């Protein structure tokens, strides 16, 4: 699943570590989601969307 | 577990518990070996001593399960689960190949105690590969 996490994070000037701390996950998780190697669970996707004050669809793109 | 690279509370707890368990394992292995060598034990006591060193090893598998239960980071949980599957696959493949070799040939097969070592090596390699893959998308060096 494609996502705009890296772009959104860069716009706010956050490092991967900053974002990881805000989401209370490891930096590896942020990295894996950004590079598309891992699709987060629905609760984590909601947390990410809430943090960026967006909808889930605004952060993640449906590949289908 | 994703444990060398990342220090979540669960992974620290896992490392501490595993270190204690493995220390206990070393003590039990040397203790039982010494006991069996220096005393001519028979019957149930000998069986009990023979099984004793396996208990910390079994407990270390239980600790992996507890880590998966306690880890709150879902990606690290998935990563560790993948590694456990790789270790289990390597172990099962070894058992199947070993059984056929022993059935059809005169070979004695895989030496004793190799099973858990094979699991651990495959598990460790899977962890290492995933750790290296994690670094590929890094923007900043690991803390």
N, CA and C atoms of all chains as a GROMACS GRO file, in nm:
protein
  621
    1UNK      N    1   0.084  -0.120   0.000
    1UNK     CA    2   0.000   0.000   0.000
    1UNK      C    3   0.089   0.126   0.000
    2UNK      N    4   0.063   0.216  -0.094
    2UNK     CA    5   0.144   0.339  -0.100
    2UNK      C    6   0.095   0.436   0.008
    3UNK      N    7   0.186   0.521   0.053
    3UNK     CA    8   0.144   0.620   0.154
    3UNK      C    9   0.227   0.748   0.138
    4UNK      N   10   0.181   0.852   0.204
    4UNK     CA   11   0.249   0.981   0.194
    4UNK      C   12   0.320   1.018   0.324
    5UNK      N   13   0.353   0.918   0.399
    5UNK     CA   14   0.408   0.943   0.533
    5UNK      C   15   0.538   1.022   0.529
    6UNK      N   16   0.627   0.981   0.439
    6UNK     CA   17   0.757   1.049   0.433
    6UNK      C   18   0.740   1.197   0.400
    7UNK      N   19   0.652   1.223   0.304
    7UNK     CA   20   0.627   1.362   0.261
    7UNK      C   21   0.566   1.444   0.376
    8UNK      N   22   0.466   1.384   0.441
    8UNK     CA   23   0.397   1.453   0.552
    8UNK      C   24   0.493   1.481   0.666
    9UNK      N   25   0.579   1.384   0.690
    9UNK     CA   26   0.677   1.400   0.798
    9UNK      C   27   0.778   1.509   0.764
   10UNK      N   28   0.823   1.507   0.638
   10UNK     CA   29   0.922   1.606   0.595
   10UNK      C   30   0.863   1.748   0.601
   11UNK      N   31   0.736   1.759   0.566
   11UNK     CA   32   0.670   1.892   0.569
   11UNK      C   33   0.670   1.951   0.710
   12UNK      N   34   0.666   1.863   0.808
   12UNK     CA   35   0.664   1.911   0.948
   12UNK      C   36   0.804   1.916   1.008
   13UNK      N   37   0.901   1.875   0.931
   13UNK     CA   38   1.040   1.880   0.978
   13UNK      C   39   1.071   1.777   1.087
   14UNK      N   40   0.997   1.668   1.086
   14UNK     CA   41   1.018   1.564   1.185
   14UNK      C   42   1.114   1.458   1.132
   15UNK      N   43   1.196   1.405   1.219
   15UNK     CA   44   1.279   1.291   1.182
   15UNK      C   45   1.195   1.164   1.201
   16UNK      N   46   1.247   1.052   1.152
   16UNK     CA   47   1.176   0.924   1.174
   16UNK      C   48   1.162   0.897   1.323
   17UNK      N   49   1.266   0.935   1.397
   17UNK     CA   50   1.264   0.912   1.542
   17UNK      C   51   1.157   0.998   1.609
   18UNK      N   52   1.144   1.123   1.562
   18UNK     CA   53   1.040   1.213   1.617
   18UNK      C   54   0.901   1.154   1.596
   19UNK      N   55   0.879   1.110   1.471
   19UNK     CA   56   0.747   1.054   1.439
   19UNK      C   57   0.722   0.926   1.520
   20UNK      N   58   0.826   0.845   1.531
   20UNK     CA   59   0.813   0.719   1.608
   20UNK      C   60   0.774   0.750   1.752
   21UNK      N   61   0.837   0.853   1.809
   21UNK     CA   62   0.808   0.890   1.948
   21UNK      C   63   0.663   0.939   1.961
   22UNK      N   64   0.617   1.017   1.864
   22UNK     CA   65   0.479   1.068   1.869
   22UNK      C   66   0.377   0.955   1.855
   23UNK      N   67   0.413   0.854   1.777
   23UNK     CA   68   0.320   0.742   1.756
   23UNK      C   69   0.339   0.630   1.859
   24UNK      N   70   0.444   0.645   1.940
   24UNK     CA   71   0.480   0.542   2.039
   24UNK      C   72   0.506   0.407   1.974
   25UNK      N   73   0.585   0.412   1.865
   25UNK     CA   74   0.630   0.288   1.800
   25UNK      C   75   0.782   0.301   1.780
   26UNK      N   76   0.844   0.195   1.729
   26UNK     CA   77   0.988   0.203   1.704
   26UNK      C   78   1.015   0.278   1.574
   27UNK      N   79   1.139   0.329   1.563
   27UNK     CA   80   1.177   0.399   1.440
   27UNK      C   81   1.173   0.301   1.321
   28UNK      N   82   1.203   0.174   1.350
   28UNK     CA   83   1.198   0.072   1.245
   28UNK      C   84   1.057   0.060   1.186
   29UNK      N   85   0.958   0.076   1.273
   29UNK     CA   86   0.818   0.068   1.226
   29UNK      C   87   0.790   0.180   1.127
   30UNK      N   88   0.831   0.302   1.166
   30UNK     CA   89   0.809   0.418   1.078
   30UNK      C   90   0.879   0.396   0.945
   31UNK      N   91   1.003   0.351   0.953
   31UNK     CA   92   1.083   0.325   0.834
   31UNK      C   93   1.014   0.220   0.744
   32UNK      N   94   0.968   0.112   0.805
   32UNK     CA   95   0.906   0.002   0.728
   32UNK      C   96   0.775   0.049   0.663
   33UNK      N   97   0.700   0.134   0.733
   33UNK     CA   98   0.574   0.184   0.676
   33UNK      C   99   0.604   0.282   0.561
   34UNK      N  100   0.702   0.371   0.585
   34UNK     CA  101   0.737   0.470   0.482
   34UNK      C  102   0.784   0.404   0.353
   35UNK      N  103   0.863   0.298   0.367
   35UNK     CA  104   0.920   0.233   0.248
   35UNK      C  105   0.824   0.130   0.189
   36UNK      N  106   0.707   0.116   0.249
   36UNK     CA  107   0.605   0.026   0.194
   36UNK      C  108   0.630  -0.121   0.224
   37UNK      N  109   0.724  -0.149   0.315
   37UNK     CA  110   0.752  -0.288   0.348
   37UNK      C  111   0.653  -0.343   0.451
   38UNK      N  112   0.580  -0.253   0.513
   38UNK     CA  113   0.484  -0.297   0.614
   38UNK      C  114   0.360  -0.210   0.609
   39UNK      N  115   0.246  -0.276   0.605
   39UNK     CA  116   0.117  -0.204   0.612
   39UNK      C  117   0.070  -0.206   0.757
   40UNK      N  118   0.049  -0.089   0.815
   40UNK     CA  119   0.011  -0.086   0.957
   40UNK      C  120  -0.129  -0.142   0.980
   41UNK      N  121  -0.154  -0.180   1.103
   41UNK     CA  122  -0.288  -0.226   1.140
   41UNK      C  123  -0.383  -0.107   1.134
   42UNK      N  124  -0.510  -0.134   1.139
   42UNK     CA  125  -0.609  -0.027   1.135
   42UNK      C  126  -0.593   0.070   1.253
   43UNK      N  127  -0.577   0.021   1.378
   43UNK     CA  128  -0.559   0.116   1.489
   43UNK      C  129  -0.438   0.208   1.470
   44UNK      N  130  -0.327   0.153   1.419
   44UNK     CA  131  -0.208   0.237   1.398
   44UNK      C  132  -0.230   0.334   1.283
   45UNK      N  133  -0.298   0.288   1.179
   45UNK     CA  134  -0.329   0.377   1.066
   45UNK      C  135  -0.416   0.495   1.115
   46UNK      N  136  -0.510   0.466   1.202
   46UNK     CA  137  -0.594   0.574   1.259
   46UNK      C  138  -0.508   0.671   1.341
   47UNK      N  139  -0.414   0.615   1.419
   47UNK     CA  140  -0.327   0.700   1.501
   47UNK      C  141  -0.245   0.793   1.412
   48UNK      N  142  -0.193   0.737   1.302
   48UNK     CA  143  -0.111   0.816   1.209
   48UNK      C  144  -0.197   0.928   1.148
   49UNK      N  145  -0.315   0.890   1.101
   49UNK     CA  146  -0.404   0.988   1.038
   49UNK      C  147  -0.441   1.098   1.137
   50UNK      N  148  -0.471   1.060   1.260
   50UNK     CA  149  -0.510   1.156   1.364
   50UNK      C  150  -0.395   1.254   1.391
   51UNK      N  151  -0.272   1.199   1.396
   51UNK     CA  152  -0.155   1.282   1.424
   51UNK      C  153  -0.138   1.390   1.317
   52UNK      N  154  -0.163   1.353   1.191
   52UNK     CA  155  -0.147   1.448   1.082
   52UNK      C  156  -0.277   1.525   1.053
   53UNK      N  157  -0.377   1.500   1.138
   53UNK     CA  158  -0.508   1.564   1.122
   53UNK      C  159  -0.563   1.545   0.981
   54UNK      N  160  -0.558   1.420   0.939
   54UNK     CA  161  -0.608   1.383   0.805
   54UNK      C  162  -0.693   1.259   0.816
   55UNK      N  163  -0.755   1.222   0.704
   55UNK     CA  164  -0.826   1.094   0.703
   55UNK      C  165  -0.724   0.984   0.667
   56UNK      N  166  -0.764   0.860   0.692
   56UNK     CA  167  -0.674   0.749   0.656
   56UNK      C  168  -0.646   0.751   0.504
   57UNK      N  169  -0.750   0.779   0.427
   57UNK     CA  170  -0.733   0.783   0.280
   57UNK      C  171  -0.639   0.896   0.237
   58UNK      N  172  -0.629   0.997   0.320
   58UNK     CA  173  -0.538   1.107   0.287
   58UNK      C  174  -0.392   1.070   0.308
   59UNK      N  175  -0.370   0.974   0.398
   59UNK     CA  176  -0.232   0.930   0.427
   59UNK      C  177  -0.196   0.809   0.342
   60UNK      N  178  -0.290   0.715   0.332
   60UNK     CA  179  -0.263   0.589   0.260
   60UNK      C  180  -0.344   0.585   0.131
   61UNK      N  181  -0.281   0.525   0.030
   61UNK     CA  182  -0.347   0.512  -0.100
   61UNK      C  183  -0.386   0.368  -0.122
   62UNK      N  184  -0.509   0.347  -0.163
   62UNK     CA  185  -0.552   0.211  -0.196
   62UNK      C  186  -0.490   0.172  -0.330
   63UNK      N  187  -0.414   0.065  -0.331
   63UNK     CA  188  -0.344   0.023  -0.453
   63UNK      C  189  -0.441  -0.030  -0.557
   64UNK      N  190  -0.560  -0.075  -0.512
   64UNK     CA  191  -0.654  -0.139  -0.605
   64UNK      C  192  -0.716  -0.037  -0.700
   65UNK      N  193   1.573  -1.102   1.934
   65UNK     CA  194   1.454  -1.058   1.866
   65UNK      C  195   1.490  -0.926   1.799
   66UNK      N  196   1.401  -0.850   1.747
   66UNK     CA  197   1.447  -0.726   1.683
   66UNK      C  198   1.529  -0.658   1.787
   67UNK      N  199   1.574  -0.744   1.875
   67UNK     CA  200   1.614  -0.704   2.008
   67UNK      C  201   1.749  -0.634   2.015
   68UNK      N  202   1.840  -0.667   1.921
   68UNK     CA  203   1.970  -0.603   1.930
   68UNK      C  204   1.958  -0.459   1.888
   69UNK      N  205   1.874  -0.436   1.788
   69UNK     CA  206   1.867  -0.304   1.726
   69UNK      C  207   1.774  -0.212   1.804
   70UNK      N  208   1.667  -0.266   1.853
   70UNK     CA  209   1.564  -0.184   1.914
   70UNK      C  210   1.548  -0.223   2.058
   71UNK      N  211   1.537  -0.123   2.144
   71UNK     CA  212   1.520  -0.155   2.285
   71UNK      C  213   1.386  -0.106   2.335
   72UNK      N  214   1.284  -0.183   2.310
   72UNK     CA  215   1.154  -0.152   2.368
   72UNK      C  216   1.156  -0.213   2.509
   73UNK      N  217   1.058  -0.175   2.589
   73UNK     CA  218   1.053  -0.229   2.725
   73UNK      C  219   1.042  -0.381   2.719
   74UNK      N  220   0.958  -0.431   2.626
   74UNK     CA  221   0.938  -0.577   2.616
   74UNK      C  222   1.067  -0.647   2.574
   75UNK      N  223   1.141  -0.585   2.482
   75UNK     CA  224   1.264  -0.651   2.435
   75UNK      C  225   1.371  -0.652   2.543
   76UNK      N  226   1.377  -0.542   2.621
   76UNK     CA  227   1.474  -0.538   2.733
   76UNK      C  228   1.439  -0.647   2.834
   77UNK      N  229   1.309  -0.661   2.862
   77UNK     CA  230   1.263  -0.763   2.956
   77UNK      C  231   1.298  -0.902   2.902
   78UNK      N  232   1.275  -0.921   2.772
   78UNK     CA  233   1.305  -1.049   2.709
   78UNK      C  234   1.455  -1.081   2.720
   79UNK      N  235   1.538  -0.982   2.692
   79UNK     CA  236   1.683  -1.003   2.697
   79UNK      C  237   1.727  -1.040   2.838
   80UNK      N  238   1.672  -0.969   2.937
   80UNK     CA  239   1.709  -0.994   3.075
   80UNK      C  240   1.667  -1.136   3.117
   81UNK      N  241   1.543  -1.172   3.082
   81UNK     CA  242   1.493  -1.305   3.118
   81UNK      C  243   1.573  -1.415   3.049
   82UNK      N  244   1.606  -1.392   2.920
   82UNK     CA  245   1.680  -1.492   2.845
   82UNK      C  246   1.821  -1.509   2.902
   83UNK      N  247   1.883  -1.397   2.939
   83UNK     CA  248   2.018  -1.405   2.998
   83UNK      C  249   2.015  -1.489   3.126
   84UNK      N  250   1.916  -1.466   3.210
   84UNK     CA  251   1.903  -1.546   3.334
   84UNK      C  252   1.878  -1.692   3.302
   85UNK      N  253   1.791  -1.717   3.205
   85UNK     CA  254   1.756  -1.856   3.169
   85UNK      C  255   1.878  -1.929   3.114
   86UNK      N  256   1.954  -1.862   3.028
   86UNK     CA  257   2.071  -1.926   2.969
   86UNK      C  258   2.182  -1.947   3.072
   87UNK      N  259   2.191  -1.854   3.168
   87UNK     CA  260   2.288  -1.873   3.277
   87UNK      C  261   2.248  -1.997   3.356
   88UNK      N  262   2.119  -2.011   3.381
   88UNK     CA  263   2.068  -2.129   3.451
   88UNK      C  264   2.096  -2.256   3.371
   89UNK      N  265   2.081  -2.245   3.239
   89UNK     CA  266   2.105  -2.359   3.151
   89UNK      C  267   2.250  -2.408   3.163
   90UNK      N  268   2.344  -2.314   3.159
   90UNK     CA  269   2.486  -2.351   3.170
   90UNK      C  270   2.512  -2.422   3.303
   91UNK      N  271   2.458  -2.365   3.410
   91UNK     CA  272   2.477  -2.426   3.542
   91UNK      C  273   2.418  -2.567   3.547
   92UNK      N  274   2.297  -2.581   3.493
   92UNK     CA  275   2.229  -2.712   3.497
   92UNK      C  276   2.304  -2.814   3.411
   93UNK      N  277   2.350  -2.772   3.293
   93UNK     CA  278   2.422  -2.865   3.204
   93UNK      C  279   2.548  -2.916   3.273
   94UNK      N  280   2.627  -2.823   3.327
   94UNK     CA  281   2.752  -2.866   3.393
   94UNK      C  282   2.721  -2.947   3.519
   95UNK      N  283   2.621  -2.905   3.593
   95UNK     CA  284   2.584  -2.974   3.716
   95UNK      C  285   2.538  -3.116   3.691
   96UNK      N  286   2.450  -3.134   3.594
   96UNK     CA  287   2.400  -3.269   3.565
   96UNK      C  288   2.509  -3.357   3.505
   97UNK      N  289   2.593  -3.298   3.416
   97UNK     CA  290   2.702  -3.376   3.356
   97UNK      C  291   2.797  -3.424   3.466
   98UNK      N  292   2.827  -3.335   3.559
   98UNK     CA  293   2.917  -3.372   3.670
   98UNK      C  294   2.854  -3.482   3.755
   99UNK      N  295   2.727  -3.465   3.783
   99UNK     CA  296   2.655  -3.562   3.867
   99UNK      C  297   2.652  -3.700   3.802
  100UNK      N  298   2.621  -3.703   3.673
  100UNK     CA  299   2.612  -3.832   3.600
  100UNK      C  300   2.749  -3.898   3.593
  101UNK      N  301   2.853  -3.817   3.576
  101UNK     CA  302   2.988  -3.873   3.562
  101UNK      C  303   3.042  -3.927   3.695
  102UNK      N  304   3.010  -3.858   3.803
  102UNK     CA  305   3.071  -3.894   3.932
  102UNK      C  306   2.986  -3.984   4.019
  103UNK      N  307   2.861  -4.002   3.986
  103UNK     CA  308   2.776  -4.093   4.063
  103UNK      C  309   2.708  -4.191   3.970
  104UNK      N  310   2.703  -4.315   4.010
  104UNK     CA  311   2.637  -4.414   3.922
  104UNK      C  312   2.486  -4.412   3.951
  105UNK      N  313   2.419  -4.323   3.883
  105UNK     CA  314   2.275  -4.307   3.904
  105UNK      C  315   2.197  -4.403   3.815
  106UNK      N  316   2.083  -4.447   3.866
  106UNK     CA  317   1.999  -4.539   3.788
  106UNK      C  318   1.854  -4.496   3.801
  107UNK      N  319   1.771  -4.557   3.716
  107UNK     CA  320   1.626  -4.542   3.728
  107UNK      C  321   1.575  -4.400   3.710
  108UNK      N  322   1.470  -4.365   3.782
  108UNK     CA  323   1.400  -4.238   3.761
  108UNK      C  324   1.487  -4.116   3.788
  109UNK      N  325   1.583  -4.132   3.882
  109UNK     CA  326   1.670  -4.018   3.915
  109UNK      C  327   1.759  -3.982   3.795
  110UNK      N  328   1.806  -4.087   3.725
  110UNK     CA  329   1.888  -4.065   3.606
  110UNK      C  330   1.805  -3.998   3.496
  111UNK      N  331   1.682  -4.045   3.481
  111UNK     CA  332   1.591  -3.986   3.380
  111UNK      C  333   1.563  -3.840   3.414
  112UNK      N  334   1.540  -3.814   3.541
  112UNK     CA  335   1.512  -3.678   3.586
  112UNK      C  336   1.630  -3.585   3.556
  113UNK      N  337   1.750  -3.634   3.587
  113UNK     CA  338   1.870  -3.553   3.560
  113UNK      C  339   1.889  -3.531   3.410
  114UNK      N  340   1.855  -3.634   3.331
  114UNK     CA  341   1.872  -3.624   3.185
  114UNK      C  342   1.776  -3.519   3.126
  115UNK      N  343   1.659  -3.507   3.187
  115UNK     CA  344   1.558  -3.413   3.134
  115UNK      C  345   1.584  -3.270   3.182
  116UNK      N  346   1.648  -3.260   3.298
  116UNK     CA  347   1.668  -3.129   3.362
  116UNK      C  348   1.727  -3.020   3.271
  117UNK      N  349   1.836  -3.049   3.194
  117UNK     CA  350   1.893  -2.943   3.109
  117UNK      C  351   1.799  -2.896   2.998
  118UNK      N  352   1.701  -2.980   2.963
  118UNK     CA  353   1.609  -2.941   2.855
  118UNK      C  354   1.512  -2.833   2.904
  119UNK      N  355   1.487  -2.828   3.034
  119UNK     CA  356   1.386  -2.736   3.085
  119UNK      C  357   1.417  -2.589   3.057
  120UNK      N  358   1.543  -2.542   3.083
  120UNK     CA  359   1.571  -2.401   3.049
  120UNK      C  360   1.557  -2.373   2.900
  121UNK      N  361   1.590  -2.472   2.816
  121UNK     CA  362   1.578  -2.453   2.670
  121UNK      C  363   1.431  -2.438   2.633
  122UNK      N  364   1.348  -2.524   2.689
  122UNK     CA  365   1.204  -2.515   2.664
  122UNK      C  366   1.151  -2.380   2.716
  123UNK      N  367   1.202  -2.340   2.832
  123UNK     CA  368   1.158  -2.213   2.890
  123UNK      C  369   1.198  -2.095   2.801
  124UNK      N  370   1.313  -2.107   2.732
  124UNK     CA  371   1.354  -1.998   2.643
  124UNK      C  372   1.255  -1.982   2.528
  125UNK      N  373   1.192  -2.092   2.486
  125UNK     CA  374   1.090  -2.084   2.381
  125UNK      C  375   0.965  -2.016   2.439
  126UNK      N  376   0.933  -2.050   2.564
  126UNK     CA  377   0.820  -1.984   2.632
  126UNK      C  378   0.845  -1.834   2.640
  127UNK      N  379   0.970  -1.797   2.667
  127UNK     CA  380   1.005  -1.653   2.676
  127UNK      C  381   0.981  -1.581   2.544
  128UNK      N  382   1.007  -1.651   2.432
  128UNK     CA  383   0.979  -1.591   2.301
  128UNK      C  384   0.830  -1.562   2.289
  129UNK      N  385   0.749  -1.657   2.333
  129UNK     CA  386   0.604  -1.638   2.331
  129UNK      C  387   0.561  -1.521   2.418
  130UNK      N  388   0.622  -1.510   2.535
  130UNK     CA  389   0.588  -1.399   2.625
  130UNK      C  390   0.628  -1.266   2.564
  131UNK      N  391   0.745  -1.266   2.497
  131UNK     CA  392   0.789  -1.142   2.431
  131UNK      C  393   0.684  -1.098   2.328
  132UNK      N  394   0.637  -1.195   2.248
  132UNK     CA  395   0.538  -1.161   2.145
  132UNK      C  396   0.410  -1.107   2.208
  133UNK      N  397   0.377  -1.160   2.325
  133UNK     CA  398   0.257  -1.114   2.396
  133UNK      C  399   0.277  -0.972   2.450
  134UNK      N  400   0.397  -0.944   2.499
  134UNK     CA  401   0.421  -0.818   2.570
  134UNK      C  402   0.464  -0.704   2.477
  135UNK      N  403   0.518  -0.738   2.359
  135UNK     CA  404   0.566  -0.634   2.268
  135UNK      C  405   0.448  -0.552   2.215
  136UNK      N  406   0.454  -0.422   2.236
  136UNK     CA  407   0.343  -0.336   2.192
  136UNK      C  408   0.365  -0.283   2.050
  137UNK      N  409   0.490  -0.292   2.001
  137UNK     CA  410   0.520  -0.243   1.866
  137UNK      C  411   0.483  -0.353   1.766
  138UNK      N  412   0.380  -0.328   1.686
  138UNK     CA  413   0.329  -0.434   1.599
  138UNK      C  414   0.428  -0.476   1.491
  139UNK      N  415   0.509  -0.383   1.441
  139UNK     CA  416   0.605  -0.420   1.337
  139UNK      C  417   0.714  -0.513   1.393
  140UNK      N  418   0.762  -0.483   1.512
  140UNK     CA  419   0.864  -0.568   1.573
  140UNK      C  420   0.806  -0.707   1.604
  141UNK      N  421   0.678  -0.709   1.638
  141UNK     CA  422   0.610  -0.836   1.665
  141UNK      C  423   0.604  -0.919   1.536
  142UNK      N  424   0.570  -0.854   1.427
  142UNK     CA  425   0.563  -0.924   1.297
  142UNK      C  426   0.702  -0.974   1.258
  143UNK      N  427   0.801  -0.888   1.279
  143UNK     CA  428   0.938  -0.923   1.243
  143UNK      C  429   0.985  -1.046   1.322
  144UNK      N  430   0.957  -1.047   1.450
  144UNK     CA  431   0.998  -1.161   1.534
  144UNK      C  432   0.921  -1.286   1.496
  145UNK      N  433   0.793  -1.272   1.465
  145UNK     CA  434   0.712  -1.387   1.424
  145UNK      C  435   0.768  -1.448   1.296
  146UNK      N  436   0.806  -1.362   1.200
  146UNK     CA  437   0.866  -1.409   1.076
  146UNK      C  438   0.991  -1.491   1.106
  147UNK      N  439   1.075  -1.439   1.195
  147UNK     CA  440   1.200  -1.508   1.227
  147UNK      C  441   1.173  -1.643   1.294
  148UNK      N  442   1.072  -1.647   1.381
  148UNK     CA  443   1.037  -1.774   1.445
  148UNK      C  444   0.990  -1.874   1.339
  149UNK      N  445   0.915  -1.825   1.240
  149UNK     CA  446   0.869  -1.914   1.133
  149UNK      C  447   0.987  -1.966   1.051
  150UNK      N  448   1.083  -1.879   1.023
  150UNK     CA  449   1.202  -1.922   0.948
  150UNK      C  450   1.278  -2.028   1.028
  151UNK      N  451   1.294  -2.003   1.157
  151UNK     CA  452   1.363  -2.101   1.244
  151UNK      C  453   1.288  -2.232   1.248
  152UNK      N  454   1.157  -2.226   1.260
  152UNK     CA  455   1.076  -2.348   1.266
  152UNK      C  456   1.082  -2.424   1.133
  153UNK      N  457   1.078  -2.350   1.023
  153UNK     CA  458   1.085  -2.413   0.890
  153UNK      C  459   1.219  -2.484   0.873
  154UNK      N  460   1.326  -2.418   0.914
  154UNK     CA  461   1.459  -2.480   0.902
  154UNK      C  462   1.466  -2.607   0.987
  155UNK      N  463   1.410  -2.600   1.106
  155UNK     CA  464   1.410  -2.716   1.196
  155UNK      C  465   1.329  -2.830   1.138
  156UNK      N  466   1.209  -2.801   1.090
  156UNK     CA  467   1.123  -2.907   1.034
  156UNK      C  468   1.185  -2.967   0.908
  157UNK      N  469   1.244  -2.881   0.824
  157UNK     CA  470   1.309  -2.931   0.702
  157UNK      C  471   1.422  -3.025   0.740
  158UNK      N  472   1.499  -2.986   0.839
  158UNK     CA  473   1.611  -3.071   0.884
  158UNK      C  474   1.560  -3.206   0.934
  159UNK      N  475   1.452  -3.203   1.012
  159UNK     CA  476   1.398  -3.327   1.067
  159UNK      C  477   1.351  -3.420   0.954
  160UNK      N  478   1.279  -3.363   0.855
  160UNK     CA  479   1.227  -3.446   0.746
  160UNK      C  480   1.341  -3.506   0.664
  161UNK      N  481   1.438  -3.420   0.626
  161UNK     CA  482   1.551  -3.467   0.546
  161UNK      C  483   1.628  -3.573   0.624
  162UNK      N  484   1.651  -3.546   0.750
  162UNK     CA  485   1.723  -3.638   0.837
  162UNK      C  486   1.652  -3.774   0.846
  163UNK      N  487   1.520  -3.771   0.861
  163UNK     CA  488   1.444  -3.895   0.872
  163UNK      C  489   1.454  -3.978   0.745
  164UNK      N  490   1.445  -3.912   0.628
  164UNK     CA  491   1.456  -3.987   0.502
  164UNK      C  492   1.595  -4.044   0.483
  165UNK      N  493   1.696  -3.962   0.516
  165UNK     CA  494   1.834  -4.010   0.502
  165UNK      C  495   1.855  -4.134   0.590
  166UNK      N  496   1.807  -4.126   0.712
  166UNK     CA  497   1.824  -4.239   0.804
  166UNK      C  498   1.743  -4.361   0.761
  167UNK      N  499   1.630  -4.337   0.695
  167UNK     CA  500   1.547  -4.449   0.651
  167UNK      C  501   1.610  -4.524   0.533
  168UNK      N  502   1.669  -4.446   0.439
  168UNK     CA  503   1.717  -4.507   0.315
  168UNK      C  504   1.866  -4.538   0.313
  169UNK      N  505   1.940  -4.483   0.403
  169UNK     CA  506   2.085  -4.505   0.399
  169UNK      C  507   2.133  -4.557   0.535
  170UNK      N  508   2.263  -4.582   0.541
  170UNK     CA  509   2.323  -4.629   0.665
  170UNK      C  510   2.368  -4.512   0.753
  171UNK      N  511   2.350  -4.391   0.701
  171UNK     CA  512   2.400  -4.273   0.773
  171UNK      C  513   2.331  -4.257   0.908
  172UNK      N  514   2.405  -4.200   1.003
  172UNK     CA  515   2.349  -4.185   1.138
  172UNK      C  516   2.264  -4.057   1.150
  173UNK      N  517   2.273  -3.971   1.048
  173UNK     CA  518   2.189  -3.851   1.049
  173UNK      C  519   2.248  -3.736   1.130
  174UNK      N  520   2.161  -3.641   1.158
  174UNK     CA  521   2.203  -3.519   1.230
  174UNK      C  522   2.243  -3.556   1.373
  175UNK      N  523   2.355  -3.501   1.420
  175UNK     CA  524   2.399  -3.534   1.557
  175UNK      C  525   2.301  -3.483   1.663
  176UNK      N  526   2.305  -3.542   1.783
  176UNK     CA  527   2.214  -3.497   1.888
  176UNK      C  528   2.237  -3.349   1.922
  177UNK      N  529   2.137  -3.287   1.972
  177UNK     CA  530   2.139  -3.146   2.014
  177UNK      C  531   2.146  -3.047   1.898
  178UNK      N  532   2.146  -3.100   1.773
  178UNK     CA  533   2.158  -3.008   1.658
  178UNK      C  534   2.029  -2.930   1.634
  179UNK      N  535   1.916  -2.989   1.669
  179UNK     CA  536   1.786  -2.930   1.638
  179UNK      C  537   1.770  -2.787   1.687
  180UNK      N  538   1.792  -2.765   1.814
  180UNK     CA  539   1.771  -2.631   1.870
  180UNK      C  540   1.873  -2.532   1.815
  181UNK      N  541   1.995  -2.583   1.790
  181UNK     CA  542   2.099  -2.496   1.734
  181UNK      C  543   2.057  -2.451   1.594
  182UNK      N  544   2.003  -2.545   1.515
  182UNK     CA  545   1.957  -2.511   1.379
  182UNK      C  546   1.847  -2.406   1.386
  183UNK      N  547   1.753  -2.425   1.479
  183UNK     CA  548   1.645  -2.327   1.496
  183UNK      C  549   1.703  -2.189   1.528
  184UNK      N  550   1.797  -2.187   1.625
  184UNK     CA  551   1.853  -2.058   1.669
  184UNK      C  552   1.932  -1.989   1.558
  185UNK      N  553   2.009  -2.068   1.481
  185UNK     CA  554   2.089  -2.009   1.373
  185UNK      C  555   1.996  -1.950   1.266
  186UNK      N  556   1.894  -2.027   1.227
  186UNK     CA  557   1.800  -1.979   1.125
  186UNK      C  558   1.724  -1.857   1.175
  187UNK      N  559   1.682  -1.860   1.302
  187UNK     CA  560   1.613  -1.747   1.364
  187UNK      C  561   1.702  -1.622   1.362
  188UNK      N  562   1.828  -1.641   1.402
  188UNK     CA  563   1.924  -1.530   1.407
  188UNK      C  564   1.950  -1.471   1.270
  189UNK      N  565   1.964  -1.560   1.169
  189UNK     CA  566   1.989  -1.512   1.032
  189UNK      C  567   1.869  -1.431   0.981
  190UNK      N  568   1.750  -1.482   1.010
  190UNK     CA  569   1.628  -1.410   0.967
  190UNK      C  570   1.622  -1.272   1.033
  191UNK      N  571   1.658  -1.265   1.160
  191UNK     CA  572   1.659  -1.136   1.231
  191UNK      C  573   1.760  -1.041   1.168
  192UNK      N  574   1.878  -1.099   1.133
  192UNK     CA  575   1.985  -1.018   1.077
  192UNK      C  576   1.944  -0.960   0.941
  193UNK      N  577   1.887  -1.046   0.857
  193UNK     CA  578   1.843  -1.002   0.723
  193UNK      C  579   1.739  -0.891   0.736
  194UNK      N  580   1.646  -0.907   0.829
  194UNK     CA  581   1.541  -0.806   0.846
  194UNK      C  582   1.598  -0.676   0.902
  195UNK      N  583   1.697  -0.689   0.991
  195UNK     CA  584   1.762  -0.569   1.045
  195UNK      C  585   1.832  -0.492   0.933
  196UNK      N  586   1.900  -0.566   0.844
  196UNK     CA  587   1.969  -0.501   0.731
  196UNK      C  588   1.867  -0.436   0.638
  197UNK      N  589   1.755  -0.504   0.614
  197UNK     CA  590   1.650  -0.447   0.528
  197UNK      C  591   1.592  -0.321   0.592
  198UNK      N  592   1.582  -0.322   0.724
  198UNK     CA  593   1.530  -0.203   0.794
  198UNK      C  594   1.618  -0.082   0.772
  199UNK      N  595   1.749  -0.107   0.759
  199UNK     CA  596   1.843   0.005   0.744
  199UNK      C  597   1.839   0.065   0.605
  200UNK      N  598   1.782  -0.011   0.509
  200UNK     CA  599   1.787   0.035   0.370
  200UNK      C  600   1.708   0.164   0.348
  201UNK      N  601   1.604   0.185   0.427
  201UNK     CA  602   1.524   0.307   0.406
  201UNK      C  603   1.554   0.416   0.507
  202UNK      N  604   1.663   0.398   0.581
  202UNK     CA  605   1.696   0.495   0.686
  202UNK      C  606   1.729   0.631   0.629
  203UNK      N  607   1.680   0.732   0.697
  203UNK     CA  608   1.719   0.868   0.661
  203UNK      C  609   1.824   0.918   0.756
  204UNK      N  610   1.820   0.864   0.876
  204UNK     CA  611   1.918   0.907   0.973
  204UNK      C  612   1.980   0.782   1.037
  205UNK      N  613   2.103   0.792   1.085
  205UNK     CA  614   2.167   0.675   1.143
  205UNK      C  615   2.091   0.626   1.265
  206UNK      N  616   2.099   0.492   1.290
  206UNK     CA  617   2.033   0.435   1.408
  206UNK      C  618   2.090   0.494   1.533
  207UNK      N  619   2.003   0.519   1.629
  207UNK     CA  620   2.049   0.575   1.757
  207UNK      C  621   2.124   0.470   1.835
   0.00000   0.00000   0.00000
